[in-house]
Amino acid sequence: MSESVATSGSMAWRGSAGVAEQAWAVPDLRRRLQLVLAGIWLLDAVLQYQSFMFTKAFAQMVGATAAGNPAVIADPITWSARLIGNHFVVMNAIFATIQLLLGLGIAWRPTVRIALAASIVWSLAVWWLGEGLGSVLTGGASPVNGAPGAAIIYALLAVLLWPVARDCTAPFVAGRAVGAHAARAAWLVLWVSLAYFALTPASRAPQATSSMISGMASGEPSWLAWIDNHAASTLSHDGLAVSIVLAIALAVVAAGVYLPPQAARATLVLALALAAAIWLAEGLGGILTGSGTDPNSGPLLALLALAYWPTARAVSGQASTPVPASTGEQ
């Protein structure tokens, strides 16, 4: 009697375990990229909770982004900086908590859509009021200093990684929500703009790139400061040559998503290498200085490149089939 009960109990346990295993689906590539994006938002929250941010210095940092912008852009930035300066503890706590909730919301499947939508709104607000539109209207924008602004790339990633009821047919993850043509156009605009910013007068001046890199060394750990200072020394007086080479590489990356899958992968590897080089030039976004608010554009450009990585089906030449979101892939 007891033996039969034990046997039936074991079968019941195995049955429930099987149901649980069936209900949980291994995250697909899009979901894994969403989780990486969530992790970056959580890093932003941790950085925003630093003691430096609970001082008026944070408001001064925000206010500085108004310089060089048209009045219609600069005035709201100045107003927001004044508001933060008058209530810097409360305002910074709110900002940090919003970013914490965005990260947690993207990481939790039931709230991923709400969190991604909220992150788009928040990113656009930060891009304007916190980054001064990434300095794209001031003449000082450069890929080396984070142009066109990390916040706008957060918003783009949220759109491209959006889970839909039925995915569009696409040869890479970034095209599953908006379609391959729209995704390729977004990639082209971003990387062509980076190539353009690499050739502006502020970027191609003899000491421009060198000064940008060396300026990031302040406050960094000794090993990172050594890398930045030596890179700046190596590139000293070669601003024009660096700008031309960088612009060409960025233009190749921009065109890469229109190439056959195998060639596209090669250009995406180049994009990953450029993202890593840019991140080093940015001093890892200042995240080790105690005053960095985010990791800057480097990691986001790398995440974006992975979202455009051709699928195995695309490389083999087979047609992609839409994947319903009901399979648990978010």
Residue pairs with C-beta under 8 A, 6 or more apart in sequence:
23 328
24 328
25 327
25 328
25 329
27 35
27 329
27 330
28 323
28 329
29 173
29 309
29 311
30 161
30 163
30 173
30 176
30 307
30 329
30 330
31 329
31 330
33 161
33 173
33 303
33 306
33 307
34 106
34 107
34 112
34 116
34 161
34 163
34 330
35 106
35 107
36 303
37 106
37 154
37 157
37 158
37 161
37 303
38 102
38 103
38 104
38 105
38 106
38 107
38 115
39 103
39 107
40 103
40 154
40 294
40 295
40 299
40 300
40 303
41 99
41 100
41 102
41 103
41 106
41 119
41 154
42 99
42 100
42 103
42 104
42 107
43 287
43 294
43 295
44 99
44 103
44 293
44 294
44 295
45 96
45 97
45 99
45 100
45 102
45 103
47 53
47 287
47 292
47 293
47 294
48 92
48 95
48 96
48 99
48 293
49 96
50 290
50 291
51 290
52 58
52 290
52 291
53 92
53 95
53 96
53 291
53 293
54 88
54 89
54 92
54 93
55 88
56 85
56 88
57 291
58 84
58 88
58 92
59 81
59 82
59 84
59 85
59 88
60 81
60 85
61 291
61 293
62 77
62 80
62 81
62 84
62 129
62 130
63 77
63 78
63 81
63 82
63 85
65 77
65 130
65 131
65 132
65 135
66 73
66 74
66 75
66 77
66 78
66 81
66 132
67 74
67 132
67 138
68 132
68 135
68 137
68 138
68 139
68 140
69 77
69 132
69 133
69 137
69 138
70 137
73 128
73 132
73 133
73 137
74 132
76 128
76 129
77 128
77 129
77 132
80 129
80 130
83 91
84 91
84 92
98 122
99 122
101 115
102 115
102 118
102 119
102 122
104 115
105 111
105 112
105 114
105 115
105 118
106 112
106 115
106 116
106 119
108 115
109 330
112 163
112 330
113 162
113 163
116 158
116 161
116 162
117 158
119 154
119 155
119 158
120 155
120 158
120 159
123 151
123 152
123 154
123 155
123 158
124 151
124 152
124 155
126 151
127 133
127 134
127 149
127 151
127 152
127 155
130 151
130 293
131 149
131 150
131 151
132 138
133 148
133 149
134 141
134 146
134 147
134 148
134 149
134 150
134 151
134 152
135 141
135 145
135 147
135 149
136 147
136 148
136 149
136 193
136 197
139 200
139 201
139 202
140 202
141 147
141 148
141 197
141 200
141 202
142 197
142 198
142 200
142 202
142 203
142 208
142 209
142 212
143 194
143 197
143 198
143 203
143 246
143 250
143 278
143 297
144 203
144 209
144 212
144 213
144 278
144 281
144 282
145 212
145 282
146 282
146 285
146 296
146 297
147 193
147 194
147 197
147 297
148 190
148 193
148 194
148 197
149 297
150 285
150 294
150 295
150 296
150 297
150 300
153 190
153 297
153 300
153 301
153 304
154 300
156 186
156 190
156 304
157 300
157 303
157 304
157 307
159 177
159 178
159 186
160 173
160 174
160 175
160 177
160 178
160 183
160 186
160 304
160 307
161 173
161 174
161 177
161 307
162 177
162 178
163 177
163 325
163 329
163 330
164 176
164 177
164 325
165 324
165 325
165 326
166 322
166 323
166 324
166 325
167 176
167 177
167 322
167 323
167 324
167 325
168 175
168 176
168 177
168 178
168 179
168 180
168 322
169 180
169 319
169 320
169 321
169 322
170 176
170 179
170 180
170 183
170 320
171 180
171 261
171 310
171 311
171 313
171 314
171 320
172 180
172 183
172 257
172 307
172 308
172 309
172 310
172 311
172 314
173 306
173 307
173 308
173 309
173 311
174 183
174 186
174 187
174 304
174 307
174 308
175 181
175 182
175 183
175 184
176 323
178 186
183 257
183 308
184 257
184 258
187 254
187 257
187 304
187 308
188 254
188 255
188 257
188 258
190 254
190 304
191 250
191 251
191 253
191 254
191 271
192 250
192 251
192 254
194 250
194 254
195 246
195 247
195 248
195 250
195 251
195 254
196 247
197 203
198 204
198 243
198 246
198 247
198 250
199 243
199 244
199 247
202 208
203 209
203 239
203 243
204 239
204 240
204 243
204 244
205 239
205 240
206 237
206 238
206 239
206 240
207 236
207 237
207 239
208 239
208 243
209 232
209 235
209 238
209 239
209 242
209 243
209 281
210 232
210 233
210 235
210 236
210 237
210 238
210 239
211 232
212 281
213 228
213 231
213 232
213 235
213 281
214 228
214 229
214 232
216 228
216 281
216 282
216 283
216 286
217 224
217 225
217 228
217 229
217 232
217 283
218 225
218 289
219 286
219 289
219 290
219 291
220 228
220 283
220 284
220 286
220 288
220 289
221 288
224 283
224 284
224 288
227 280
228 280
228 281
228 283
231 280
231 281
235 242
246 274
249 270
249 274
250 274
252 267
252 270
253 267
253 268
253 270
253 271
253 274
255 267
256 263
256 264
256 266
256 267
256 268
256 270
256 271
257 264
257 267
257 308
258 264
259 267
261 310
261 314
261 315
262 315
264 308
264 310
265 309
265 310
265 315
268 305
268 306
268 308
268 309
271 301
271 302
271 304
271 305
272 302
272 305
272 306
274 301
275 297
275 298
275 299
275 301
275 302
275 305
276 298
276 302
278 297
278 298
278 301
279 285
279 295
279 296
279 297
279 298
279 299
279 302
280 298
282 296
282 297
282 298
283 289
284 292
284 295
284 296
284 298
285 292
285 294
285 295
285 296
285 298
285 299
286 292
286 293
286 296
287 294
287 295
311 320
313 319
313 320
314 320
323 329
